[in-house]
Amino acid sequence: MSIPKTIKVKMHLTGDVRSVAVKEAETLFKAKKASPYRSEGAEKAVKGPAPETAAKNPDSDKPKA
């Protein structure tokens, strides 16, 4: 007996992340009850301008009028 492969999905109504079997995940995707969950590592998550740009332009984080 083989172990079914699982993938992580994010449930739309509750917002929680679950590991479910691939066949169950396909059913959830078709019913639009969940979407695939991809967690980004810290090196990929970018917030704000690059440090060099921020040093040259200190007002870069302020909204433009």
Helices and strands as residue ranges (DSSP letters): E 6-11, E 17-21, H 22-30, E 34-36, H 51-56
